[in-house]
């Protein structure tokens, strides 16, 4: 079969998954022995990528898929599992298999927003789509269009950030990242190690928090306050999302509720987890499952901590350090019905494809990032000798756009196809129309003087950070690093003398360059034998830069060149698919940068003003981001 034929077979596994007819647990004796342990979670239940029992069942299923003899066998066992396995659990396990099986290279998983549109589009729009689909005459084959309307108003201060938190692409990215880096991934079982997986968990989520703070400042709001007290009353949130597979919904959270013990975790246990992690950070070592000390050194400490805090398979001691990150999501998702007496569904915090919609996600991850920053604060600050690139001097940086050094942002209309995820009774196109933040294309021009007599290879690192805080005060250097967002990182060659390095925003090492739709994949559009689904991991391109404001919000554009010959990792130049390497690494290869993720903003900065921190190979350009209503 051709690559296109196989792609169509993969797509059919996910088509109208929420509406699929499943037999449930009572029929499990009719299924093959290799699927006998994957029907614990009832069909229709909301699958959680954070609950240990759900994850364990999903791990078992994706290992069954992994062990399938060949591609045909994988498709057949997946088709069988689809008939009785929980829909969300099936999608998670099947996507992990497609992403990692060698015979699936070149194949794509359809976008999760088209598989489960009910996780991204408010229930009122889904209901309107059902109504329009059933009253449209059969002979009328024109597309049906429904509008996505606001689900809040200005009485809720957090409403101003709804466009960002509820962005379809951002939430889809979070779901997909946790499939590329599942917490249950066992490198020994798969004979594939995901390099610096714990550090990637830290850095990707740290960048999400930094981006959120940039959006808050863009909207005249104070920076996010991290969760810090397990007894504090929490703000409410209403997601307005249905759950088609069960006919229920993601539960809202009323204002003022506090975390409560669940049947499988006590809040006091979570407090103890935090204390043990914090104590180990300040002692400089963690204790593994055999009682040995493992140092949190500057090269591996953040990777060890990332695995420990997430409680991935590679945690050095799950029994002692627990599962802090995941249990936080679960307890917050069930805060409204902790003992299950009302049979309420969990809230959006239980699901990686919906949790970013909730303001509490950012408070919680601010708390998690504070633990990582505790560790970073124990490291020696970088001195000029560690930062300088001999003979290299940046003379100027210009951001080219419609107006130089000004990026214009705006809201753009987009449409999401519903027919592949929802059974509307016919095959006609039904789309939900929504709006998302976008920006004009732009490019960087970096003027560099190479004062040596030979060519130099450089890594270009570009960051963006707000210049002023919520009170209008200039943000000090050490605080800037918490709001610094990575825009790009790439290699360039510098000849002796003057060089101008040009790079387009579309080529960013952070963003996903393109994601084929369900329709594209069924028609063979976007397939490439030399690529793999790993390339579909990355931050969406439209929110690469923050919104800014109507006056033109001032930002620092920070550019640094480092010595690529010292940064490079053996074999990294041969990596074919590094679409969004900064957040997603590279498939089956080491992370192609020796420096810590977020370098140089990953350690304390001792100077008060960022300009006092610069070496010749750094440059700061003040730019403006202007939002057009």
C-alpha positions as CSV (number, residue, x, y, z in Angstrom):
1,X,0.0,0.0,0.0
2,X,1.1,3.6,-0.6
3,X,1.8,6.1,2.1
4,X,-1.6,7.8,1.3
5,X,-3.4,4.5,1.6
6,X,-1.9,4.0,5.1
7,X,-2.7,7.5,6.0
8,X,-6.4,7.0,5.2
9,X,-6.5,3.9,7.4
10,X,-5.0,5.9,10.3
11,X,-7.6,8.6,9.8
12,X,-10.5,6.2,9.9
13,X,-9.3,5.1,13.4
14,X,-10.1,8.6,14.7
15,X,-13.2,9.5,12.6
16,X,-16.3,10.4,14.6
17,X,-14.7,8.8,17.7
18,X,-16.9,10.5,20.2
19,X,-20.0,9.1,18.4
20,X,-18.6,5.5,17.9
21,X,-20.7,2.6,19.1
22,X,-18.8,0.8,21.9
23,X,-19.7,-2.4,23.7
24,X,-18.4,-1.5,27.2
25,X,-16.9,-3.7,29.9
26,X,-19.5,-6.4,29.7
27,X,-18.4,-7.6,26.3
28,X,-14.7,-7.8,27.0
29,X,-14.6,-11.6,26.9
30,X,-15.3,-11.4,23.2
31,X,-12.0,-9.5,22.5
32,X,-8.6,-10.9,21.9
33,X,-6.4,-11.8,24.8
34,X,-3.9,-9.0,24.2
35,X,-6.7,-6.4,24.8
36,X,-8.0,-8.0,28.0
37,X,-6.6,-5.4,30.4
38,X,-7.7,-2.2,28.7
39,X,-11.4,-1.8,29.4
40,X,-11.4,-0.6,33.0
41,X,-12.2,3.0,32.2
42,X,-15.8,3.1,31.1
43,X,-16.7,4.4,27.6
44,X,-18.1,8.0,27.9
45,X,-16.0,8.8,31.0
46,X,-13.6,11.8,30.7
47,X,-10.1,10.4,30.2
48,X,-7.5,12.2,32.2
49,X,-3.8,12.3,31.1
50,X,-3.0,13.2,34.8
51,X,-4.8,10.4,36.7
52,X,-2.4,7.5,37.5
53,X,-5.0,4.8,36.8
54,X,-6.0,6.3,33.5
55,X,-2.4,6.7,32.4
56,X,-1.5,3.1,33.4
57,X,-4.3,1.7,31.3
58,X,-3.3,4.0,28.4
59,X,0.3,2.8,28.8
60,X,-0.8,-0.8,28.5
61,X,-2.9,-0.1,25.4
62,X,-0.1,1.8,23.5
63,X,2.3,-1.0,24.4
64,X,-0.2,-3.4,22.8
65,X,-0.2,-1.2,19.7
66,X,3.6,-1.0,19.8
67,X,3.9,-4.8,19.9
68,X,1.7,-5.3,16.9
69,X,3.7,-7.4,14.3
70,X,3.4,-5.0,11.4
71,X,1.3,-2.0,10.2
72,X,-1.6,-4.2,9.1
73,X,-1.7,-5.9,12.5
74,X,-1.5,-2.5,14.3
75,X,-4.5,-1.3,12.3
76,X,-6.5,-4.4,13.0
77,X,-5.9,-4.4,16.8
78,X,-6.6,-0.7,16.9
79,X,-9.9,-1.2,15.1
80,X,-10.8,-3.9,17.5
81,X,-9.9,-1.7,20.6
82,X,-11.9,1.2,19.2
83,X,-15.1,-0.9,19.5
84,X,-15.0,-1.1,23.3
85,X,-12.2,1.1,24.8
86,X,-12.9,4.6,26.3
87,X,-12.8,7.1,23.5
88,X,-10.2,9.5,25.0
89,X,-8.0,6.7,26.2
90,X,-8.1,5.1,22.8
91,X,-7.2,8.4,21.1
92,X,-4.3,8.9,23.5
93,X,-2.8,5.4,23.1
94,X,-3.4,5.3,19.4
95,X,-1.7,8.6,18.8
96,X,1.3,7.6,20.9
97,X,1.6,4.5,18.7
98,X,1.4,6.4,15.4
99,X,3.9,8.9,16.7
100,X,6.5,6.3,17.6
101,X,6.1,3.2,15.5
102,X,8.8,3.0,12.8
103,X,6.3,1.8,10.2
104,X,4.2,4.9,10.9
105,X,6.9,7.4,9.9
106,X,5.6,9.8,7.4
107,X,2.0,9.4,8.7
108,X,0.1,12.1,10.6
109,X,-2.4,11.9,13.4
110,X,-5.4,14.1,12.5
111,X,-5.6,17.4,14.5
112,X,-7.1,16.7,17.9
113,X,-9.4,19.7,17.5
114,X,-11.1,17.9,14.6
115,X,-11.2,14.5,16.4
116,X,-12.8,16.0,19.5
117,X,-14.2,19.4,18.6
118,X,-16.3,19.4,21.7
119,X,-13.1,19.9,23.7
120,X,-12.4,23.2,21.8
121,X,-15.8,24.6,20.8
122,X,-18.4,25.7,23.3
123,X,-21.5,23.5,23.6
124,X,-23.9,26.2,22.4
125,X,-22.1,26.2,19.0
126,X,-22.0,22.4,18.9
127,X,-25.8,22.4,19.6
128,X,-26.4,25.0,16.9
129,X,-24.5,22.8,14.4
130,X,-26.7,19.8,15.2
131,X,-29.8,22.0,14.7
132,X,-28.7,23.5,11.4
133,X,-27.6,20.1,10.1
134,X,-31.0,18.5,10.7
135,X,-33.1,21.3,9.3
136,X,-31.0,21.8,6.1
137,X,-32.7,20.1,3.1
138,X,-30.9,17.0,1.9
139,X,-30.4,18.5,-1.6
140,X,-28.6,21.5,-0.2
141,X,-24.9,20.5,0.0
142,X,-23.4,23.9,0.8
143,X,-21.3,24.1,3.9
144,X,-23.0,24.9,7.2
145,X,-21.4,27.6,9.3
146,X,-22.0,28.3,13.0
147,X,-20.4,31.1,15.0
148,X,-18.5,30.7,18.3
149,X,-19.7,33.4,20.7
150,X,-18.2,34.7,23.9
151,X,-18.8,32.6,27.0
152,X,-18.2,35.3,29.5
153,X,-18.2,39.1,30.1
154,X,-16.2,41.9,31.7
155,X,-17.7,41.1,35.2
156,X,-15.0,38.4,35.3
157,X,-11.6,40.1,35.2
158,X,-10.1,37.0,33.6
159,X,-12.4,37.3,30.7
160,X,-9.9,39.6,29.0
161,X,-7.6,36.6,28.6
162,X,-10.2,34.3,27.3
163,X,-9.0,34.7,23.7
164,X,-5.6,33.3,24.8
165,X,-6.6,30.6,27.2
166,X,-9.3,29.2,24.9
167,X,-7.2,29.4,21.8
168,X,-7.7,26.2,19.7
169,X,-4.1,25.9,18.6
170,X,-2.6,26.5,22.0
171,X,-4.8,23.8,23.6
172,X,-4.1,21.4,20.8
173,X,-0.4,22.0,21.3
174,X,-0.6,21.0,24.9
175,X,-2.4,17.8,24.1
176,X,0.1,16.9,21.4
177,X,3.2,17.7,23.5
178,X,2.0,15.2,26.2
179,X,1.7,12.5,23.5
180,X,5.2,13.2,22.2
181,X,6.4,13.0,25.8
182,X,4.0,10.7,27.7
183,X,4.9,10.6,31.3
184,X,4.6,6.8,31.3
185,X,7.3,6.4,28.5
186,X,9.7,3.6,29.5
187,X,13.0,4.1,27.5
188,X,14.1,0.6,28.3
189,X,10.9,-1.0,27.0
190,X,11.0,1.0,23.8
191,X,14.8,1.1,23.4
192,X,14.4,4.8,22.7
193,X,15.4,7.4,25.3
194,X,13.7,10.8,25.0
195,X,16.7,13.1,25.7
196,X,16.3,15.7,28.4
197,X,12.6,14.8,28.8
198,X,12.4,16.2,32.3
199,X,14.0,19.4,31.3
200,X,11.6,19.8,28.4
201,X,8.7,19.3,30.8
202,X,10.1,22.2,32.9
203,X,11.0,24.5,30.0
204,X,7.9,24.1,27.8
205,X,5.6,24.8,30.8
206,X,7.8,27.7,32.0
207,X,7.5,29.3,28.6
208,X,3.7,28.9,28.7
209,X,3.7,30.8,32.0
210,X,6.0,33.5,30.7
211,X,3.8,33.9,27.6
212,X,0.7,34.1,29.8
213,X,2.3,36.9,31.8
214,X,3.1,38.8,28.6
215,X,-0.6,38.5,27.6
216,X,-1.7,39.7,31.0
217,X,0.6,42.8,30.8
218,X,-0.7,43.4,27.3
219,X,-4.2,43.7,28.7
220,X,-3.3,46.0,31.6
221,X,-3.5,43.2,34.1
222,X,-1.0,42.2,36.9
223,X,1.3,39.3,36.3
224,X,0.0,35.9,37.3
225,X,0.1,35.1,41.1
226,X,1.3,31.5,41.6
227,X,-0.8,29.0,43.6
228,X,1.0,28.8,47.0
229,X,-1.4,27.7,49.7
230,X,-3.2,24.3,49.6
231,X,-6.0,25.7,51.9
232,X,-6.7,28.9,50.0
233,X,-10.1,29.5,48.3
234,X,-9.8,29.4,44.5
235,X,-11.4,31.5,41.8
236,X,-14.2,29.9,39.8
237,X,-14.3,29.1,36.1
238,X,-17.0,27.9,33.7
239,X,-15.7,26.2,30.5
240,X,-19.1,25.9,28.6
241,X,-17.8,22.6,27.1
242,X,-20.0,19.6,26.4
243,X,-18.6,16.0,26.3
244,X,-20.4,14.3,23.5
245,X,-19.2,10.8,24.2
246,X,-21.1,10.8,27.6
247,X,-23.8,13.4,26.9
248,X,-22.5,15.3,29.9
249,X,-20.1,18.3,30.2
250,X,-16.9,19.5,31.8
251,X,-18.1,20.8,35.2
252,X,-17.7,24.4,36.1
253,X,-16.0,25.4,39.4
254,X,-17.8,27.8,41.7
255,X,-15.9,30.7,43.3
256,X,-14.3,30.1,46.7
257,X,-13.8,26.3,46.8
258,X,-10.7,24.9,48.4
259,X,-8.9,21.6,47.6
260,X,-10.2,18.6,49.4
261,X,-9.0,15.0,49.9
262,X,-10.0,12.6,47.2
263,X,-10.4,8.8,47.7
264,X,-7.0,8.2,46.1
265,X,-5.0,11.2,47.4
266,X,-4.9,13.4,50.5
267,X,-4.0,17.1,50.4
268,X,-1.6,16.5,53.2
269,X,0.3,14.1,51.0
270,X,0.7,16.8,48.3
271,X,2.0,19.2,51.0
272,X,4.5,16.5,52.0
273,X,5.6,16.0,48.3
274,X,6.3,19.7,47.9
275,X,8.3,19.8,51.2
276,X,10.4,16.8,50.2
277,X,11.2,18.3,46.7
278,X,12.0,21.7,48.2
279,X,14.3,20.1,50.9
280,X,16.1,18.1,48.2
281,X,16.7,21.2,46.1
282,X,18.3,23.0,49.0
283,X,20.3,20.0,50.0
284,X,21.6,19.7,46.5
285,X,20.6,16.1,46.0
286,X,17.7,13.7,45.6
287,X,17.3,10.3,47.2
288,X,16.7,7.5,44.7
289,X,14.6,4.4,45.4
290,X,17.6,2.5,46.8
291,X,18.5,5.3,49.2
292,X,21.4,6.7,47.2
293,X,22.1,10.4,46.8
294,X,21.9,11.8,43.3
295,X,23.4,15.2,43.0
296,X,21.4,18.0,41.4
297,X,24.4,19.4,39.5
298,X,24.2,22.2,36.9
299,X,24.2,19.7,34.0
300,X,21.6,17.2,34.9
301,X,19.8,18.6,38.0
302,X,16.9,20.2,36.1
303,X,16.3,17.1,34.0
304,X,16.2,15.0,37.2
305,X,13.8,17.5,38.9
306,X,11.5,17.7,35.8
307,X,11.0,13.9,35.8
308,X,10.5,13.9,39.6
309,X,8.0,16.8,39.7
310,X,5.9,15.4,36.8
311,X,6.4,11.9,38.2
312,X,7.3,10.4,34.9
313,X,8.5,6.9,34.5
314,X,12.1,8.2,35.0
315,X,11.4,9.7,38.4
316,X,14.2,8.6,40.7
317,X,11.9,7.8,43.6
318,X,8.1,7.9,43.0
319,X,7.3,6.4,46.4
320,X,9.1,9.2,48.3
321,X,8.6,12.2,46.1
322,X,5.1,11.3,44.8
323,X,3.2,12.7,41.9
324,X,2.8,16.4,42.7
325,X,2.1,17.9,39.3
326,X,-0.5,15.3,38.2
327,X,-2.4,15.1,41.5
328,X,-2.7,18.9,41.4
329,X,-4.5,18.7,38.1
330,X,-6.8,15.9,39.4
331,X,-7.7,17.5,42.7
332,X,-8.5,20.8,41.0
333,X,-10.6,19.1,38.4
334,X,-12.6,17.4,41.1
335,X,-12.8,20.2,43.6
336,X,-16.6,20.6,43.2
337,X,-17.4,17.0,44.0
338,X,-14.3,15.5,45.7
339,X,-16.0,12.3,47.1
340,X,-18.2,11.7,44.0
341,X,-21.5,12.0,45.9
342,X,-23.1,14.0,43.1
343,X,-21.6,11.9,40.2
344,X,-20.4,15.1,38.6
345,X,-17.9,15.1,35.7
346,X,-14.5,16.6,36.4
347,X,-13.5,20.1,35.3
348,X,-11.2,21.0,32.4
349,X,-8.1,20.7,34.6
350,X,-8.3,16.9,34.2
351,X,-7.5,17.0,30.4
352,X,-4.4,18.1,28.6
353,X,-6.5,19.4,25.7
354,X,-8.7,21.6,27.9
355,X,-6.8,22.5,31.0
356,X,-5.2,25.6,29.5
357,X,-8.7,27.2,29.3
358,X,-8.8,27.5,33.1
359,X,-7.0,30.4,34.7
360,X,-6.1,28.0,37.5
361,X,-3.8,26.1,35.1
362,X,-1.4,29.1,35.1
363,X,-1.6,29.6,38.9
364,X,-0.8,25.9,39.4
365,X,2.1,25.9,36.9
366,X,3.4,29.1,38.4
367,X,3.6,27.1,41.6
368,X,5.3,24.2,39.8
369,X,7.8,26.6,38.1
370,X,8.6,28.2,41.5
371,X,10.0,24.8,42.5
372,X,12.2,24.7,39.4
373,X,13.3,28.3,40.0
374,X,14.3,27.4,43.6
375,X,16.7,25.0,42.0
376,X,17.9,27.5,39.4
377,X,18.6,30.0,42.1
378,X,21.1,27.6,43.7
379,X,23.2,27.7,40.5
380,X,26.2,30.0,40.0
381,X,25.1,33.1,37.9
382,X,26.7,33.3,34.5
383,X,29.8,35.6,34.3
384,X,31.1,37.4,31.3
385,X,33.5,34.7,30.6
386,X,30.7,32.1,30.3
387,X,28.7,34.4,28.1
388,X,31.2,36.0,25.8
389,X,31.8,34.8,22.2
390,X,35.4,35.9,21.4
391,X,35.8,38.2,18.3
392,X,32.0,38.4,17.7
393,X,30.2,41.7,18.1
394,X,26.6,42.5,17.3
395,X,26.4,46.0,16.0
396,X,22.7,46.4,15.4
397,X,19.4,44.5,15.3
398,X,16.4,45.6,13.2
399,X,13.0,44.0,13.1
400,X,11.6,44.4,9.6
401,X,7.8,44.6,9.3
402,X,5.4,47.0,7.7
403,X,6.9,49.5,10.0
404,X,10.4,48.7,11.2
405,X,10.6,47.7,14.8
406,X,6.8,47.5,15.2
407,X,4.8,44.3,15.1
408,X,1.1,44.7,14.4
409,X,-1.3,42.2,15.9
410,X,-5.0,41.6,15.3
411,X,-7.8,39.1,15.6
412,X,-8.1,36.7,12.6
413,X,-11.1,34.6,11.6
414,X,-10.7,30.9,11.3
415,X,-12.9,27.8,10.9
416,X,-12.9,24.4,12.4
417,X,-14.5,21.4,10.6
418,X,-16.8,19.5,12.9
419,X,-18.0,16.6,10.7
420,X,-15.0,14.3,11.4
421,X,-15.5,14.5,15.1
422,X,-19.3,14.7,15.5
423,X,-21.9,12.5,13.8
424,X,-24.3,15.1,12.4
425,X,-26.3,12.6,10.3
426,X,-24.7,13.4,7.0
427,X,-21.3,14.0,5.3
428,X,-21.7,17.7,4.5
429,X,-19.2,20.2,5.8
430,X,-20.2,21.8,9.1
431,X,-17.7,24.4,10.4
432,X,-17.5,26.5,13.5
433,X,-16.2,30.0,12.9
434,X,-14.0,31.5,15.6
435,X,-11.4,34.2,16.1
436,X,-7.8,34.0,17.3
437,X,-4.9,36.4,17.8
438,X,-2.5,36.7,14.9
439,X,0.4,39.0,13.8
440,X,1.8,40.3,10.6
441,X,4.9,38.5,9.2
442,X,8.2,40.0,10.2
443,X,11.9,39.2,10.0
444,X,15.1,39.9,12.0
445,X,18.3,41.5,10.5
446,X,21.3,41.1,12.8
447,X,24.4,43.1,11.9
448,X,27.4,41.2,13.2
449,X,31.1,41.9,13.0
450,X,33.4,38.9,13.0
451,X,36.8,40.3,14.1
452,X,38.7,37.0,13.6
453,X,40.4,35.9,10.4
454,X,38.4,32.7,10.0
455,X,34.8,31.7,9.6
456,X,32.8,31.2,12.8
457,X,29.7,29.1,13.4
458,X,27.2,30.7,15.7
459,X,23.9,29.9,17.5
460,X,21.5,32.8,17.3
461,X,19.2,33.0,20.3
462,X,16.3,35.5,20.2
463,X,14.0,36.3,23.1
464,X,11.3,38.9,23.8
465,X,10.3,40.4,27.2
466,X,8.0,43.3,28.3
467,X,10.0,46.4,29.2
468,X,7.5,47.6,31.9
469,X,5.5,46.0,34.7
470,X,1.8,46.5,35.5
471,X,2.6,49.7,37.4
472,X,4.6,51.2,34.6
473,X,8.0,50.6,36.2
474,X,10.9,49.2,34.1
475,X,11.3,45.5,34.9
476,X,14.6,44.7,36.6
477,X,17.0,42.3,34.9
478,X,16.5,39.4,37.2
479,X,12.7,39.7,36.9
480,X,12.9,40.0,33.1
481,X,14.0,36.4,32.8
482,X,10.7,35.2,34.2
483,X,8.8,36.9,31.3
484,X,11.3,36.3,28.6
485,X,9.8,34.2,25.8
486,X,12.0,32.4,23.3
487,X,11.2,33.4,19.7
488,X,13.8,31.5,17.8
489,X,17.1,29.6,17.9
490,X,19.1,28.6,14.8
491,X,22.6,28.1,13.4
492,X,24.4,30.6,11.2
493,X,27.8,31.0,9.6
494,X,29.8,34.2,10.1
495,X,32.5,35.2,7.6
496,X,35.4,37.5,8.6
497,X,34.3,41.1,8.6
498,X,30.7,42.4,8.5
499,X,27.8,40.0,8.3
500,X,24.0,40.5,8.2
501,X,22.0,37.5,9.5
502,X,18.4,37.5,8.3
503,X,15.7,35.2,9.6
504,X,11.9,35.2,9.0
505,X,9.4,34.7,11.8
506,X,7.8,31.8,9.9
507,X,11.1,29.8,10.4
508,X,10.9,30.0,14.2
509,X,12.3,27.0,16.1
510,X,9.4,27.4,18.5
511,X,6.4,27.1,16.2
512,X,4.7,24.4,14.2
513,X,5.1,25.4,10.6
514,X,2.1,23.5,9.2
515,X,-0.5,21.0,10.3
516,X,-2.6,19.2,7.7
517,X,-6.3,19.0,8.3
518,X,-8.4,15.8,8.4
519,X,-9.5,16.7,4.9
520,X,-5.9,17.2,3.7
521,X,-4.8,13.8,5.1
522,X,-7.7,11.9,3.5
523,X,-6.7,13.4,0.1
524,X,-3.0,12.8,0.6
525,X,-2.1,16.5,1.0
526,X,0.9,17.3,3.3
527,X,2.4,13.8,3.3
528,X,6.1,13.5,2.9
529,X,8.1,10.2,3.1
530,X,11.1,12.0,4.6
531,X,9.1,13.6,7.5
532,X,7.5,12.2,10.6
533,X,4.6,13.1,12.8
534,X,7.1,14.4,15.3
535,X,7.2,17.5,13.1
536,X,3.7,18.2,14.1
537,X,4.7,19.2,17.6
538,X,5.2,22.9,18.3
539,X,3.6,26.1,19.5
540,X,1.1,27.4,16.9
541,X,2.5,30.2,14.7
542,X,-0.2,32.7,15.2
543,X,0.5,33.5,18.9
544,X,4.3,33.6,18.5
545,X,4.3,37.2,19.9
546,X,2.0,38.6,22.6
547,X,-1.0,40.8,21.8
548,X,0.6,44.1,22.8
549,X,-1.8,47.0,23.1
550,X,-3.4,49.7,21.0
551,X,-0.8,52.3,21.9
552,X,2.1,50.1,21.0
553,X,3.4,48.1,24.0
554,X,7.2,48.3,24.5
555,X,9.3,45.1,24.6
556,X,12.9,44.2,24.8
557,X,14.0,42.2,21.7
558,X,17.1,40.3,23.0
559,X,19.6,38.7,20.5
560,X,22.6,36.7,21.6
561,X,25.2,34.8,19.5
562,X,27.0,31.8,21.1
563,X,29.7,29.6,19.8
564,X,27.9,26.8,17.9
565,X,31.0,24.6,18.0
566,X,30.6,24.5,21.8
567,X,26.8,24.3,21.6
568,X,26.5,21.5,19.1
569,X,25.6,17.9,19.9
570,X,27.1,15.0,18.0
571,X,24.8,14.0,15.1
572,X,22.5,17.0,15.5
573,X,23.2,18.3,12.0
574,X,21.8,15.1,10.5
575,X,18.4,15.4,12.2
576,X,15.8,15.7,9.5
577,X,12.8,16.9,11.6
578,X,13.4,19.7,14.0
579,X,10.3,21.7,13.2
580,X,10.0,23.2,16.7
581,X,13.1,22.0,18.4
582,X,13.0,24.5,21.3
583,X,9.8,23.0,22.8
584,X,9.8,19.5,21.2
585,X,13.3,18.3,20.7
586,X,14.1,16.1,17.8
587,X,12.7,12.6,17.0
588,X,14.9,9.8,18.3
589,X,17.9,12.1,18.7
590,X,19.6,14.1,21.4
591,X,18.3,17.6,22.0
592,X,20.5,19.6,19.5
593,X,21.9,22.2,21.9
594,X,24.4,21.7,24.8
595,X,23.2,24.8,26.6
596,X,20.5,24.7,29.3
597,X,17.0,25.3,27.8
598,X,16.3,29.0,28.1
599,X,19.9,30.0,28.3
600,X,20.9,32.7,29.4
601,X,17.7,33.6,31.2
602,X,17.7,30.3,33.1
603,X,19.9,31.5,36.0
604,X,19.8,34.6,38.3
605,X,21.1,37.9,36.9
606,X,22.9,40.0,39.4
607,X,22.8,43.4,37.7
608,X,19.8,45.7,38.2
609,X,19.5,46.8,34.5
610,X,19.7,44.3,31.6
611,X,22.0,46.7,29.7
612,X,24.7,46.2,32.4
613,X,24.6,42.5,31.7
614,X,25.5,42.6,28.0
615,X,28.6,41.3,26.4
616,X,29.7,42.2,22.8
617,X,27.8,39.2,21.4
618,X,24.5,40.4,22.8
619,X,22.2,43.2,21.8
620,X,18.9,44.6,23.0
621,X,16.5,46.5,20.7
622,X,13.4,48.1,22.0
623,X,10.4,47.3,19.8
624,X,6.7,47.9,20.0
625,X,3.8,45.5,19.5
626,X,0.6,47.3,18.5
627,X,-2.8,45.7,18.6
628,X,-5.5,46.7,16.1
629,X,-9.0,46.3,17.3
